[in-house]
């Protein structure tokens, strides 16, 4: 036997021999850990995007200064990437993407930029597009293979869609409202002129590989069909199509729609479901650390593949849980911090500002903390018909106390403070 094997065997025998009898096991001090206690270091963020410093990758006695080139602006925005908390460990796929790094597609009348699996490899189930339309501008009539869920960031829009059964829906949405178009349903989006600047909105697709540059467009389709075939389809003279575009329009300026939606209808809406939802008119549910609105297929029946929560976390507040479905999170205002736990001792922390995206795979434990001095507002968007998550607080509160104490070494007074009711948002600790 090799000497190291012999030493290991002797050590194992010594350990076994040292185990006390069953009666003395029961009286062993509860404070004796199986493994060392976790560090008491709270690992606060060391700076933020407004700090007047040159950030360095140093936390306590760890790290060293930067002596080569440095992008100070990015390092200021990403304190927990440059100087990560000591709880970070292992290898976690990048789960942050700023729309500011997305290549923008500029058009007459607006623009669009996207995030999909090509820009953030971990985001396999959901993709997003940030789109801007000037007043009257149109995102042309089109369809695609994936379901589309949308949230209006600012402005007013008129949207339309048609079902495969030939039913038609026309609806108006404003800031904070939603729409959903199932896969394959042809639809259109146009900014109204109720505000001079038009509108901006988020589009979320239920596939991480979705590309906004690969949708099926009305103009692109007809530009690649012989005109005599088009004329035959509509039973008109071929000259009627002398002025159709030679290539796609995508986003283009146009006359704003009439303010009275009924005057814009060819037929009254006859779809069995509404494809818009006035989330802006739903009252928020207040919590100890903020407020939230949840919308899923129970409230918005048309949205069968995507659901969401609009969350506001007050200064010092947070959410702490894990989702049961893929989660795409978009930050609207404030600043945030997320640590993702990916099992097997793998964890990573990133910081987020308005316009940033976080993507959390199913079952990854994580929190979202307000690290700024203003309210934090964000959207949690899930690939699911029903909104579900698991609260760490509630889980531990409903588990037998002795079992929790055996795991975490906390006392009864601490356990008594755990909430038996799910708390979507919690405030700062006392």
C-alpha positions as CSV (number, residue, x, y, z in Angstrom):
1,X,0.0,0.0,0.0
2,X,1.3,3.5,-0.9
3,X,2.2,5.5,2.2
4,X,-0.4,8.2,1.4
5,X,-3.1,5.5,1.2
6,X,-2.0,4.0,4.6
7,X,-2.1,7.5,6.2
8,X,-5.5,8.1,4.8
9,X,-6.8,4.7,6.1
10,X,-5.3,5.3,9.5
11,X,-6.8,8.7,9.7
12,X,-10.2,7.3,8.7
13,X,-9.9,4.6,11.4
14,X,-9.0,7.2,14.0
15,X,-12.0,9.3,13.0
16,X,-14.3,6.4,13.3
17,X,-12.9,5.3,16.7
18,X,-13.4,8.8,17.9
19,X,-17.1,8.8,17.3
20,X,-18.9,8.6,20.7
21,X,-21.6,6.2,21.6
22,X,-25.2,6.9,20.6
23,X,-26.1,8.3,24.0
24,X,-23.3,10.9,23.9
25,X,-24.1,11.9,20.3
26,X,-27.5,13.1,21.5
27,X,-25.8,15.4,24.1
28,X,-23.2,16.7,21.8
29,X,-23.1,20.6,21.7
30,X,-25.4,21.9,18.9
31,X,-22.8,24.5,18.1
32,X,-20.3,22.0,16.9
33,X,-20.2,22.4,13.1
34,X,-19.7,19.5,10.6
35,X,-17.8,22.1,8.5
36,X,-16.3,25.5,9.5
37,X,-18.8,28.3,10.0
38,X,-19.3,30.7,7.1
39,X,-17.4,33.9,7.2
40,X,-19.0,36.9,9.0
41,X,-17.9,39.2,6.2
42,X,-21.1,40.8,4.8
43,X,-19.4,41.5,1.4
44,X,-21.0,44.8,0.7
45,X,-20.5,46.4,-2.8
46,X,-17.3,48.5,-2.6
47,X,-18.4,51.3,-4.9
48,X,-21.1,52.2,-7.5
49,X,-21.4,53.8,-10.9
50,X,-21.3,57.4,-9.4
51,X,-18.3,56.9,-7.1
52,X,-15.5,59.3,-7.7
53,X,-12.7,56.8,-7.6
54,X,-10.5,54.6,-9.8
55,X,-11.9,51.1,-9.0
56,X,-9.4,48.4,-8.1
57,X,-9.9,44.6,-8.0
58,X,-9.2,44.4,-4.3
59,X,-11.4,43.1,-1.5
60,X,-9.7,43.0,1.9
61,X,-6.4,41.2,1.6
62,X,-7.3,39.7,-1.8
63,X,-6.4,41.0,-5.2
64,X,-4.1,43.7,-6.4
65,X,-4.2,47.0,-8.3
66,X,-4.6,47.4,-12.0
67,X,-1.4,48.4,-13.7
68,X,-2.4,47.9,-17.3
69,X,-5.2,49.5,-19.4
70,X,-8.5,49.8,-17.6
71,X,-12.1,50.8,-18.7
72,X,-12.9,52.8,-15.6
73,X,-16.5,53.5,-16.7
74,X,-17.4,49.9,-17.0
75,X,-15.5,48.9,-13.8
76,X,-17.5,51.5,-11.9
77,X,-20.7,50.0,-13.2
78,X,-19.6,46.4,-12.3
79,X,-18.1,46.5,-8.8
80,X,-19.0,42.9,-8.1
81,X,-17.4,41.7,-11.3
82,X,-14.1,43.5,-10.6
83,X,-14.0,42.9,-6.9
84,X,-16.5,40.0,-6.3
85,X,-17.8,39.0,-2.9
86,X,-15.9,36.2,-1.3
87,X,-19.0,34.0,-1.6
88,X,-18.6,33.9,-5.4
89,X,-17.2,30.6,-6.5
90,X,-16.7,28.3,-9.4
91,X,-17.9,29.0,-13.0
92,X,-21.3,30.5,-13.8
93,X,-22.2,31.6,-17.3
94,X,-22.5,35.3,-17.8
95,X,-26.1,36.3,-16.9
96,X,-26.0,40.0,-17.6
97,X,-26.4,41.9,-20.8
98,X,-26.8,45.7,-21.2
99,X,-28.9,46.8,-24.2
100,X,-26.3,49.5,-24.6
101,X,-24.0,46.7,-26.0
102,X,-26.6,45.6,-28.5
103,X,-26.0,46.7,-32.1
104,X,-28.8,49.1,-33.0
105,X,-30.8,48.9,-36.2
106,X,-31.6,52.5,-37.3
107,X,-34.6,53.1,-39.6
108,X,-36.5,56.2,-40.8
109,X,-39.0,56.5,-38.0
110,X,-37.3,54.5,-35.2
111,X,-34.9,51.9,-34.2
112,X,-34.6,48.4,-32.7
113,X,-31.9,46.5,-30.7
114,X,-32.1,43.0,-29.5
115,X,-30.6,40.5,-27.0
116,X,-30.8,36.7,-27.8
117,X,-28.7,33.6,-27.2
118,X,-26.0,35.0,-29.6
119,X,-25.2,37.8,-27.2
120,X,-25.9,36.0,-23.9
121,X,-25.4,32.2,-24.3
122,X,-27.1,31.3,-21.0
123,X,-30.4,32.8,-22.2
124,X,-31.7,29.8,-24.1
125,X,-35.5,30.2,-23.5
126,X,-36.3,33.9,-23.9
127,X,-35.0,36.8,-26.0
128,X,-35.8,40.5,-25.9
129,X,-36.0,43.5,-28.2
130,X,-36.0,47.2,-27.3
131,X,-37.9,49.1,-30.0
132,X,-38.6,52.8,-30.6
133,X,-41.2,54.3,-32.9
134,X,-41.7,58.0,-33.6
135,X,-45.2,59.3,-33.6
136,X,-47.1,57.7,-36.5
137,X,-44.3,55.3,-37.3
138,X,-45.1,51.6,-38.0
139,X,-43.4,48.4,-37.2
140,X,-44.7,46.8,-40.4
141,X,-47.2,44.0,-40.6
142,X,-45.4,40.7,-40.0
143,X,-45.4,37.3,-38.2
144,X,-42.9,34.9,-36.6
145,X,-42.5,31.5,-35.2
146,X,-42.4,32.6,-31.6
147,X,-44.9,34.1,-29.2
148,X,-44.5,37.8,-28.5
149,X,-45.2,39.5,-25.1
150,X,-44.7,43.2,-24.9
151,X,-44.5,45.9,-22.3
152,X,-44.9,49.6,-23.1
153,X,-42.1,51.7,-21.5
154,X,-43.4,55.1,-22.7
155,X,-46.0,56.5,-25.1
156,X,-49.1,55.2,-26.8
157,X,-49.5,52.6,-29.5
158,X,-52.2,50.9,-31.6
159,X,-51.7,47.2,-32.3
160,X,-53.5,44.6,-34.4
161,X,-53.5,40.9,-35.0
162,X,-55.5,38.3,-36.8
163,X,-56.1,34.7,-35.8
164,X,-55.8,31.7,-38.1
165,X,-59.6,31.5,-37.9
166,X,-59.9,34.9,-39.6
167,X,-60.9,36.8,-36.5
168,X,-59.4,40.3,-36.0
169,X,-58.3,42.3,-33.0
170,X,-57.4,46.0,-32.8
171,X,-56.3,47.6,-29.5
172,X,-54.7,50.6,-27.9
173,X,-51.9,50.4,-25.2
174,X,-50.1,53.0,-23.1
175,X,-47.1,53.1,-20.7
176,X,-47.2,50.1,-18.4
177,X,-49.6,48.1,-20.6
178,X,-49.1,44.8,-22.4
179,X,-49.9,42.8,-25.5
180,X,-49.4,39.2,-26.5
181,X,-49.4,37.7,-30.0
182,X,-49.3,33.9,-30.3
183,X,-46.8,32.3,-32.6
184,X,-47.8,32.6,-36.3
185,X,-50.4,35.3,-35.7
186,X,-49.9,38.2,-38.2
187,X,-49.8,41.6,-36.4
188,X,-48.8,45.2,-36.6
189,X,-47.6,48.0,-34.2
190,X,-48.0,51.7,-34.7
191,X,-47.2,54.7,-32.5
192,X,-50.0,57.1,-31.9
193,X,-49.4,60.9,-31.9
194,X,-50.8,61.5,-28.4
195,X,-47.3,62.5,-27.5
196,X,-44.8,64.2,-29.9
197,X,-42.0,61.7,-29.2
198,X,-43.9,58.5,-30.0
199,X,-43.3,55.3,-28.1
200,X,-40.7,52.8,-26.8
201,X,-41.5,49.3,-25.8
202,X,-40.0,45.9,-24.9
203,X,-40.7,42.8,-26.9
204,X,-40.1,39.4,-25.2
205,X,-40.1,36.2,-27.3
206,X,-40.5,32.7,-25.9
207,X,-37.3,31.4,-27.6
208,X,-33.7,32.4,-26.9
209,X,-32.8,32.0,-30.5
210,X,-35.3,34.5,-31.8
211,X,-33.9,37.2,-34.1
212,X,-35.7,40.4,-34.9
213,X,-33.9,40.5,-38.2
214,X,-35.5,37.2,-39.3
215,X,-39.2,37.9,-39.1
216,X,-41.7,37.3,-41.9
217,X,-42.5,40.8,-43.3
218,X,-45.5,41.7,-45.5
219,X,-43.4,43.9,-47.9
220,X,-40.5,41.4,-48.0
221,X,-42.9,38.6,-48.9
222,X,-44.7,40.4,-51.7
223,X,-41.4,41.8,-53.1
224,X,-40.4,38.2,-53.7
225,X,-43.6,37.0,-55.4
226,X,-44.2,37.6,-59.1
227,X,-46.6,40.5,-59.6
228,X,-48.9,38.5,-61.9
229,X,-49.4,36.0,-59.0
230,X,-50.2,38.8,-56.6
231,X,-52.7,40.3,-59.0
232,X,-54.3,36.9,-59.5
233,X,-54.6,36.4,-55.7
234,X,-56.5,39.7,-55.2
235,X,-58.4,39.5,-58.6
236,X,-57.2,42.9,-59.7
237,X,-55.2,44.3,-62.6
238,X,-51.4,43.9,-62.2
239,X,-51.0,47.7,-62.5
240,X,-52.6,48.0,-59.0
241,X,-49.3,46.9,-57.6
242,X,-47.0,49.3,-59.5
243,X,-46.0,51.0,-56.3
244,X,-45.3,48.2,-53.9
245,X,-41.9,48.4,-52.2
246,X,-39.0,46.5,-53.8
247,X,-37.7,45.4,-50.4
248,X,-38.8,45.3,-46.7
249,X,-39.8,48.5,-44.9
250,X,-39.5,47.1,-41.3
251,X,-39.9,50.4,-39.5
252,X,-41.1,53.4,-41.4
253,X,-43.0,56.7,-40.9
254,X,-46.7,57.1,-41.7
255,X,-49.8,59.0,-40.9
256,X,-50.7,58.5,-37.2
257,X,-53.9,56.4,-36.6
258,X,-57.1,58.2,-35.7
259,X,-57.5,58.8,-31.9
260,X,-60.9,57.1,-32.0
261,X,-60.2,53.4,-32.3
262,X,-63.7,52.6,-33.5
263,X,-63.2,54.8,-36.6
264,X,-60.1,52.7,-37.4
265,X,-61.8,49.4,-37.4
266,X,-62.8,47.6,-40.6
267,X,-65.0,45.2,-38.5
268,X,-65.7,45.2,-34.8
269,X,-63.2,43.0,-32.8
270,X,-64.4,39.4,-33.0
271,X,-61.6,37.4,-31.3
272,X,-62.6,35.3,-28.3
273,X,-59.7,36.8,-26.3
274,X,-58.3,40.3,-25.9
275,X,-54.6,40.5,-27.1
276,X,-53.9,43.6,-25.0
277,X,-54.0,44.0,-21.2
278,X,-54.1,47.3,-19.2
279,X,-51.5,46.5,-16.5
280,X,-51.1,50.2,-15.9
281,X,-54.6,50.2,-14.4
282,X,-54.0,47.3,-12.0
283,X,-53.5,48.2,-8.4
284,X,-50.1,47.2,-7.0
285,X,-49.9,44.8,-4.0
286,X,-47.9,46.5,-1.2
287,X,-45.2,44.6,0.7
288,X,-42.8,45.5,3.6
289,X,-40.0,46.5,1.1
290,X,-42.0,47.7,-1.9
291,X,-44.8,46.6,-4.2
292,X,-45.6,44.4,-7.1
293,X,-48.1,43.4,-9.8
294,X,-48.3,39.9,-11.2
295,X,-49.9,39.1,-14.5
296,X,-50.3,35.7,-16.0
297,X,-52.8,33.7,-18.0
298,X,-55.3,33.8,-15.1
299,X,-55.5,37.5,-15.6
300,X,-54.5,37.8,-19.2
301,X,-55.8,34.6,-20.8
302,X,-54.2,35.2,-24.3
303,X,-50.7,35.1,-22.8
304,X,-50.1,31.4,-22.7
305,X,-46.3,31.2,-22.9
306,X,-45.1,34.3,-21.0
307,X,-46.1,35.8,-17.6
308,X,-44.5,38.6,-15.6
309,X,-44.3,40.7,-12.4
310,X,-43.7,44.4,-12.3
311,X,-41.8,45.0,-9.1
312,X,-40.7,48.0,-7.1
313,X,-38.2,47.5,-4.4
314,X,-37.7,50.4,-1.9
315,X,-34.2,51.5,-0.8
316,X,-32.6,48.7,1.2
317,X,-35.2,46.1,0.1
318,X,-34.8,42.9,-1.8
319,X,-36.3,39.7,-3.2
320,X,-34.8,36.3,-2.4
321,X,-36.1,33.2,-4.1
322,X,-35.7,30.8,-7.0
323,X,-37.9,30.5,-10.0
324,X,-39.4,27.3,-11.4
325,X,-39.2,28.6,-15.0
326,X,-36.6,30.6,-17.1
327,X,-36.6,34.2,-16.0
328,X,-35.7,37.3,-18.1
329,X,-35.4,40.4,-16.0
330,X,-35.3,44.0,-17.2
331,X,-34.3,46.9,-15.1
332,X,-36.3,50.1,-15.6
333,X,-34.9,52.4,-12.9
334,X,-32.6,52.3,-9.9
335,X,-29.6,50.1,-9.3
336,X,-29.5,46.4,-8.3
337,X,-27.3,43.5,-7.4
338,X,-27.9,39.8,-8.1
339,X,-26.0,36.8,-6.9
340,X,-27.0,33.6,-8.7
341,X,-26.4,30.2,-7.1
342,X,-26.0,27.5,-9.8
343,X,-25.5,24.5,-7.5
344,X,-22.3,22.5,-6.9
345,X,-20.7,25.6,-5.1
346,X,-21.0,27.7,-8.2
347,X,-22.1,31.3,-7.6
348,X,-21.5,34.7,-9.3
349,X,-22.6,38.3,-8.6
350,X,-23.4,41.1,-11.1
351,X,-24.6,44.7,-10.8
352,X,-27.4,46.2,-12.9
353,X,-28.5,49.6,-14.0
354,X,-31.5,50.8,-16.1
355,X,-31.6,49.1,-19.5
356,X,-29.7,46.0,-18.3
357,X,-31.0,42.5,-18.6
358,X,-30.5,39.5,-16.3
359,X,-31.3,36.0,-17.3
360,X,-31.8,33.3,-14.6
361,X,-32.1,29.6,-15.7
362,X,-34.7,27.5,-14.0
363,X,-34.2,26.6,-10.3
364,X,-31.1,28.9,-9.9
365,X,-31.4,30.4,-6.4
366,X,-30.9,34.2,-6.4
367,X,-31.9,37.5,-5.0
368,X,-32.4,41.0,-6.4
369,X,-31.3,43.8,-4.0
370,X,-31.8,47.5,-4.3
371,X,-28.3,48.9,-3.9
372,X,-29.1,52.5,-4.7
373,X,-30.7,55.4,-3.0
374,X,-33.9,55.5,-5.1
375,X,-36.6,52.9,-5.7
376,X,-35.7,50.0,-7.9
377,X,-38.2,49.1,-10.6
378,X,-37.9,46.0,-12.8
379,X,-39.8,43.4,-14.8
380,X,-39.5,39.7,-14.0
381,X,-40.6,37.8,-17.1
382,X,-41.0,34.0,-17.1
383,X,-41.5,31.5,-19.8
384,X,-44.7,30.1,-18.3
385,X,-48.5,30.5,-18.4
386,X,-48.6,30.7,-14.6
387,X,-46.4,32.9,-12.4
388,X,-44.6,30.7,-9.8
389,X,-41.5,31.0,-7.6
390,X,-40.3,29.6,-4.3
391,X,-39.6,32.0,-1.4
392,X,-36.6,31.2,0.8
393,X,-38.2,32.9,3.7
394,X,-41.5,31.0,3.5
395,X,-39.7,27.7,2.8
396,X,-37.7,27.9,6.0
397,X,-40.6,29.2,8.0
398,X,-42.8,26.2,7.2
399,X,-40.1,23.6,7.6
400,X,-39.9,21.9,11.1
401,X,-37.8,24.3,13.2
402,X,-35.4,21.6,14.5
403,X,-34.6,20.7,10.9
404,X,-33.8,24.3,10.1
405,X,-31.6,24.7,13.2
406,X,-29.8,21.5,12.3
407,X,-28.9,23.0,8.9
408,X,-28.2,26.6,9.7
409,X,-27.4,26.8,13.4
410,X,-29.9,29.6,14.0
411,X,-32.0,29.9,17.2
412,X,-35.7,29.8,17.8
413,X,-35.9,33.6,18.1
414,X,-34.5,33.9,14.6
415,X,-36.8,31.3,13.1
416,X,-39.8,33.0,14.7
417,X,-39.1,36.0,12.5
418,X,-39.3,34.0,9.3
419,X,-42.5,34.7,7.4
420,X,-45.0,31.8,7.0
421,X,-46.6,33.8,4.2
422,X,-44.8,34.4,0.9
423,X,-43.3,37.9,0.9
424,X,-42.6,39.0,-2.7
425,X,-40.5,42.0,-1.5
426,X,-38.9,42.5,1.9
427,X,-37.5,45.6,3.5
428,X,-34.1,46.2,5.1
429,X,-33.3,44.3,8.3
430,X,-33.9,45.9,11.6
